[in-house]
Amino acid sequence: MVKEEGVSGLFSEIPGQERAVTVLKEAVVNPVHAYLLLGPQGSGAKNAARDFAAALLCPDGGCGSCSTCQRVLSGVHPDLTIAEREGPSYRVDDIRRITSISQRRPLEASRTVVVIPDANLMASAAPAMLKTLEEPPVSTVFVLVADDLPRDMITIRSRCAVVSFDQLSTATISDWLVKSGLPSETANALAEGAAGDADRALLLAQDTGFAQRLDLWKRVPDLLDGTGSTAIELAIELNGSLGEAIEPLVAAHKAELSMLEEQAKSLGERGLPGRKEILDRFKREEKRYQTTELLAGLAVLARRYRDRMVTAERLDGEDSATTIRSSAAAIDEISMVAQSLRRNPRLPLVLERLFLELSRQA
């Protein structure tokens, strides 16, 4: 019998996903062999996979406080495997290693749980994973997490129970932060810069430079004066702020690494197993965070141009048509840059090119 209060505690850090959380709570009682938690970065799918794994391995169905739950949440339970890849995408060798681990008998719990983050990055290794899902070990539950799935991975999806996570709205994140004890004004500002990512909102709360960066993004339309020199100076300043933006995440990674090293030492390990893979994951997360920081800034910038359009339409003055036309063109330009970043997040020179284009319209 699942202890409802325990499971609820496990899933308490996942705002705005009541439907998905309910599905996972119910699945703990009689789980199938594979789940696909599908949702955009920061929607809570990653945290839900962690909590779901704890509930699946906990002898009480997810009390949230026992040794089993605590070790799963820390990523060190012997019957939990969090898959790591050696490169930017999963290779066939990675999937073979995952399959081999999944074949092992549980050491403590009644089952083994294998969590596969970024499952959308399987690429050419997808057929190997499909074979494993079609012939799953009896005592293993796979939990795949993905932002989305390419069309050539549709068969992977068909072998899993899909649990969808919605993009979090600014209002949802703001309400969650207020309930966590933050003042409403602070929560609204953090939610605006979070780009739909609840985890990012928490990191921004520790970011002393966030308010200053947000203000600079809002002032960009007013600062652009039609000259290339100003556009380039602004681009350099905001590009530099991307390095500052990841400092809270770097600090969190250092704390996590220290905790994992201490846990490994307490278990008698001479070193931290999988240290290289963990450090590679940190690098990927930091790079992704920088991209999200830039996307959040672009969203703030687009809203400023949208506000200009609304004001011009309301005033309906002599220059209104020109303002509306230039603002609309700016929004289109920002949108194209944002879409290109999502497909291929190469950060250098992106802002310089964008601000030069926006400056021509100033």
C-alpha positions as CSV (number, residue, x, y, z in Angstrom):
1,M,0.0,0.0,0.0
2,V,1.4,3.4,-1.0
3,K,1.7,5.9,1.8
4,E,0.1,9.0,0.2
5,E,1.8,11.5,2.5
6,G,5.2,10.1,1.7
7,V,4.7,10.2,-2.0
8,S,3.3,13.7,-1.8
9,G,6.4,14.8,0.0
10,L,8.7,13.3,-2.7
11,F,6.9,15.2,-5.4
12,S,6.6,18.5,-3.6
13,E,9.3,20.3,-5.7
14,I,7.4,20.0,-8.9
15,P,5.1,23.0,-9.4
16,G,2.2,23.1,-11.8
17,Q,2.3,19.5,-12.9
18,E,-0.5,18.0,-10.8
19,R,-1.8,15.8,-13.6
20,A,1.6,14.2,-14.3
21,V,2.4,13.8,-10.6
22,T,-0.9,12.0,-10.0
23,V,-0.1,9.6,-12.9
24,L,3.3,8.8,-11.3
25,K,1.9,8.3,-7.8
26,E,-0.7,5.9,-9.1
27,A,2.0,4.0,-11.2
28,V,4.0,3.2,-8.0
29,V,1.5,0.6,-7.0
30,N,1.8,-1.5,-10.1
31,P,4.5,-0.1,-12.5
32,V,5.0,-1.2,-16.1
33,H,8.5,-1.8,-17.5
34,A,9.2,1.6,-19.0
35,Y,8.1,5.3,-18.6
36,L,8.8,8.3,-20.8
37,L,8.6,11.6,-18.9
38,L,8.2,14.1,-21.7
39,G,8.5,17.8,-21.1
40,P,10.6,20.9,-21.8
41,Q,13.7,21.8,-19.8
42,G,12.7,23.0,-16.3
43,S,9.2,21.6,-16.4
44,G,9.9,19.2,-13.5
45,A,10.3,16.0,-15.5
46,K,13.9,15.5,-14.3
47,N,12.9,16.0,-10.6
48,A,9.9,13.8,-11.1
49,A,12.1,11.0,-12.5
50,R,14.2,11.2,-9.3
51,D,11.2,11.1,-7.0
52,F,9.5,8.4,-9.0
53,A,12.6,6.2,-8.7
54,A,12.6,6.8,-4.9
55,A,9.0,5.8,-4.6
56,L,9.6,2.7,-6.8
57,L,12.5,1.5,-4.6
58,C,11.2,2.6,-1.2
59,P,9.8,-0.4,0.9
60,D,6.9,1.9,1.9
61,G,6.1,3.1,-1.6
62,G,7.8,6.5,-1.2
63,C,8.0,7.7,2.4
64,G,10.6,10.3,1.4
65,S,12.5,10.0,4.7
66,C,13.9,6.5,5.0
67,S,17.5,5.4,4.1
68,T,16.3,4.1,0.7
69,C,14.6,7.3,-0.3
70,Q,17.5,9.5,0.9
71,R,20.1,7.4,-1.0
72,V,18.0,7.4,-4.2
73,L,17.5,11.2,-4.0
74,S,21.3,11.4,-3.6
75,G,21.9,9.1,-6.5
76,V,23.8,6.4,-4.6
77,H,21.3,3.6,-4.1
78,P,22.7,0.3,-5.4
79,D,19.5,-0.5,-7.3
80,L,19.3,2.8,-9.0
81,T,21.3,3.6,-12.2
82,I,21.3,7.1,-13.7
83,A,22.6,6.6,-17.2
84,E,25.5,8.8,-18.3
85,R,26.8,9.2,-21.8
86,E,30.4,9.8,-22.8
87,G,29.7,12.3,-25.7
88,P,27.1,14.8,-26.8
89,S,24.7,11.9,-27.6
90,Y,24.2,8.3,-26.6
91,R,26.3,5.8,-28.5
92,V,25.5,2.2,-29.0
93,D,28.2,1.3,-26.5
94,D,26.4,3.5,-23.9
95,I,23.1,1.7,-24.5
96,R,24.9,-1.7,-24.3
97,R,26.3,-0.6,-20.9
98,I,22.8,0.5,-19.8
99,T,21.3,-2.8,-20.9
100,S,24.0,-4.8,-19.1
101,I,23.3,-3.0,-15.9
102,S,19.6,-3.4,-16.2
103,Q,20.0,-7.2,-16.4
104,R,21.5,-7.3,-12.9
105,R,19.4,-8.6,-10.0
106,P,18.3,-6.1,-7.4
107,L,20.6,-6.0,-4.3
108,E,18.2,-4.5,-1.8
109,A,14.9,-3.6,-3.3
110,S,12.4,-5.7,-5.2
111,R,13.4,-4.1,-8.5
112,T,16.0,-2.1,-10.3
113,V,15.4,1.4,-11.7
114,V,17.3,2.8,-14.6
115,V,16.8,6.5,-15.3
116,I,17.9,7.8,-18.7
117,P,18.2,11.6,-18.9
118,D,18.1,13.4,-22.3
119,A,16.7,10.2,-23.9
120,N,16.1,12.4,-27.1
121,L,19.8,12.3,-27.7
122,M,20.0,8.6,-28.5
123,A,20.2,9.3,-32.2
124,S,21.7,6.2,-34.0
125,A,21.7,4.2,-30.7
126,A,17.9,4.2,-30.6
127,P,17.5,0.8,-32.2
128,A,19.7,-0.8,-29.5
129,M,17.5,0.8,-26.8
130,L,14.4,-0.3,-28.6
131,K,15.5,-3.9,-28.4
132,T,16.1,-3.6,-24.7
133,L,12.6,-2.1,-24.2
134,E,11.0,-4.9,-26.3
135,E,12.7,-7.6,-24.2
136,P,12.9,-5.9,-20.8
137,P,14.3,-7.6,-17.7
138,V,11.5,-8.7,-15.4
139,S,12.6,-6.8,-12.3
140,T,13.8,-3.5,-14.0
141,V,11.8,-0.3,-14.6
142,F,13.2,2.2,-17.1
143,V,12.5,5.9,-16.7
144,L,13.4,7.9,-19.8
145,V,13.4,11.7,-19.6
146,A,13.3,13.8,-22.7
147,D,12.5,17.4,-23.8
148,D,11.0,16.0,-27.0
149,L,11.5,13.0,-29.3
150,P,12.6,13.1,-32.9
151,R,10.4,11.3,-35.4
152,D,12.8,8.5,-35.8
153,M,12.4,7.6,-32.1
154,I,8.6,7.2,-32.3
155,T,9.0,3.4,-31.7
156,I,10.8,4.2,-28.4
157,R,7.8,6.2,-27.4
158,S,5.4,3.4,-28.3
159,R,7.2,1.0,-25.9
160,C,6.8,3.3,-22.9
161,A,4.0,4.7,-20.8
162,V,4.2,8.4,-21.6
163,V,3.8,11.0,-18.9
164,S,3.6,14.5,-20.3
165,F,4.8,17.6,-18.5
166,D,3.6,21.0,-19.6
167,Q,5.7,24.2,-20.2
168,L,5.5,26.2,-17.0
169,S,4.0,29.6,-17.2
170,T,5.5,32.7,-15.6
171,A,2.5,32.9,-13.3
172,T,2.9,29.3,-12.2
173,I,6.5,29.8,-11.3
174,S,5.8,33.1,-9.6
175,D,3.0,31.5,-7.5
176,W,5.3,28.6,-6.5
177,L,8.1,31.0,-5.4
178,V,5.6,33.0,-3.4
179,K,4.4,29.9,-1.6
180,S,8.1,29.1,-1.0
181,G,8.4,32.3,1.0
182,L,9.6,34.9,-1.5
183,P,8.1,38.4,-1.7
184,S,5.6,38.7,-4.6
185,E,7.7,41.4,-6.5
186,T,10.9,39.2,-6.2
187,A,9.0,36.1,-7.3
188,N,7.6,37.9,-10.4
189,A,11.0,39.1,-11.4
190,L,12.6,35.7,-11.0
191,A,9.8,34.0,-12.9
192,E,10.1,36.4,-15.7
193,G,13.8,35.5,-16.1
194,A,13.3,31.8,-15.6
195,A,12.1,31.1,-19.2
196,G,9.7,28.5,-18.0
197,D,12.3,26.7,-15.9
198,A,11.5,26.2,-12.2
199,D,15.0,25.0,-11.3
200,R,16.4,28.0,-13.0
201,A,14.2,30.3,-10.9
202,L,15.7,28.8,-7.7
203,L,19.2,29.4,-9.0
204,L,18.3,33.0,-10.0
205,A,17.2,33.6,-6.4
206,Q,20.9,33.1,-5.4
207,D,22.2,35.2,-8.3
208,T,23.1,38.7,-7.1
209,G,23.6,40.0,-10.6
210,F,20.3,38.8,-12.0
211,A,18.3,42.0,-11.4
212,Q,21.1,44.1,-13.1
213,R,21.1,41.8,-16.1
214,L,17.3,41.9,-16.4
215,D,17.3,45.7,-16.2
216,L,20.0,45.9,-19.0
217,W,17.9,43.6,-21.3
218,K,14.9,45.8,-20.7
219,R,16.9,49.0,-21.6
220,V,18.4,47.6,-24.8
221,P,15.8,49.2,-27.1
222,D,16.4,52.6,-25.5
223,L,20.2,52.3,-25.6
224,L,20.5,51.3,-29.2
225,D,21.2,54.6,-31.1
226,G,21.7,53.5,-34.7
227,T,25.5,53.2,-34.4
228,G,27.4,50.0,-34.7
229,S,29.7,50.8,-31.8
230,T,26.9,51.0,-29.3
231,A,25.4,47.8,-30.6
232,I,28.7,46.0,-30.2
233,E,29.4,47.4,-26.7
234,L,26.0,46.2,-25.6
235,A,26.6,42.8,-27.1
236,I,30.0,42.5,-25.4
237,E,28.5,43.5,-22.0
238,L,25.6,41.0,-22.2
239,N,27.8,38.2,-23.6
240,G,30.1,38.8,-20.6
241,S,27.1,38.5,-18.2
242,L,26.5,34.9,-19.5
243,G,29.6,33.8,-17.7
244,E,28.5,35.5,-14.5
245,A,25.0,33.9,-14.8
246,I,26.2,30.4,-14.4
247,E,28.1,31.1,-11.2
248,P,25.2,29.8,-8.9
249,L,25.0,26.6,-11.0
250,V,28.8,26.1,-10.8
251,A,28.5,26.5,-7.0
252,A,25.7,24.0,-6.9
253,H,27.8,21.6,-9.0
254,K,30.7,21.9,-6.6
255,A,28.5,21.2,-3.6
256,E,27.0,18.2,-5.4
257,L,30.4,16.8,-6.3
258,S,31.6,17.3,-2.7
259,M,28.5,15.4,-1.4
260,L,29.0,12.6,-3.8
261,E,32.7,12.3,-2.9
262,E,31.8,12.1,0.8
263,Q,29.2,9.5,0.2
264,A,31.6,7.4,-1.9
265,K,34.2,7.6,0.9
266,S,31.6,6.5,3.5
267,L,30.9,3.5,1.3
268,G,34.5,2.5,1.2
269,E,35.2,3.7,-2.3
270,R,38.8,4.8,-3.1
271,G,37.5,7.4,-5.5
272,L,34.2,8.6,-6.9
273,P,32.8,6.1,-9.4
274,G,31.9,7.7,-12.7
275,R,33.7,11.0,-11.9
276,K,34.5,11.8,-15.5
277,E,30.9,11.3,-16.6
278,I,29.6,13.4,-13.7
279,L,32.0,16.3,-14.7
280,D,30.9,16.0,-18.3
281,R,27.3,16.2,-17.2
282,F,28.1,19.4,-15.3
283,K,29.7,20.9,-18.4
284,R,26.6,20.1,-20.5
285,E,24.3,21.6,-17.9
286,E,26.3,24.7,-17.6
287,K,26.4,25.2,-21.3
288,R,22.6,24.6,-21.5
289,Y,22.1,27.1,-18.7
290,Q,24.0,29.8,-20.6
291,T,21.8,29.1,-23.6
292,T,18.7,29.4,-21.4
293,E,20.0,32.6,-19.9
294,L,20.3,34.0,-23.4
295,L,16.9,32.8,-24.5
296,A,15.4,34.4,-21.3
297,G,17.0,37.7,-22.2
298,L,15.7,37.5,-25.7
299,A,12.2,36.9,-24.4
300,V,12.5,40.0,-22.1
301,L,13.8,42.0,-25.1
302,A,10.9,40.9,-27.3
303,R,8.4,41.9,-24.6
304,R,9.9,45.4,-24.5
305,Y,9.4,45.8,-28.3
306,R,5.9,44.4,-27.9
307,D,5.2,47.0,-25.2
308,R,6.4,49.7,-27.6
309,M,3.9,48.5,-30.2
310,V,1.0,48.5,-27.8
311,T,1.9,52.0,-26.6
312,A,2.2,53.3,-30.2
313,E,-1.2,51.8,-31.1
314,R,-2.8,53.4,-28.1
315,L,-1.3,56.8,-28.8
316,D,-1.9,56.7,-32.5
317,G,0.4,59.6,-33.0
318,E,2.3,60.9,-36.0
319,D,5.2,58.4,-35.6
320,S,3.0,55.5,-34.5
321,A,3.1,53.6,-37.8
322,T,6.9,53.8,-38.0
323,T,7.2,52.6,-34.4
324,I,4.8,49.7,-34.9
325,R,6.5,48.6,-38.1
326,S,10.1,48.8,-36.6
327,S,9.0,47.0,-33.4
328,A,7.3,44.2,-35.3
329,A,10.5,43.7,-37.4
330,A,12.6,43.6,-34.2
331,I,10.3,41.0,-32.7
332,D,10.6,38.9,-35.8
333,E,14.4,39.2,-35.8
334,I,14.6,38.2,-32.1
335,S,12.3,35.2,-32.7
336,M,14.5,33.9,-35.5
337,V,17.6,34.2,-33.3
338,A,15.8,32.4,-30.5
339,Q,14.7,29.6,-32.8
340,S,18.2,29.2,-34.2
341,L,19.6,28.9,-30.7
342,R,17.2,26.1,-29.8
343,R,18.4,24.2,-32.8
344,N,22.1,25.0,-32.6
345,P,23.1,26.8,-29.4
346,R,26.3,28.5,-30.6
347,L,26.6,31.6,-28.4
348,P,29.5,33.7,-29.8
349,L,28.5,36.6,-32.1
350,V,24.8,35.9,-31.8
351,L,24.1,39.1,-29.9
352,E,26.4,41.2,-31.9
353,R,24.7,40.3,-35.1
354,L,21.2,40.8,-33.6
355,F,22.0,44.2,-32.0
356,L,23.5,45.5,-35.2
357,E,20.3,44.5,-37.0
358,L,18.1,46.1,-34.3
359,S,20.3,49.2,-34.3
360,R,19.6,49.7,-38.0
361,Q,15.9,49.8,-37.1
362,A,16.3,52.2,-34.2
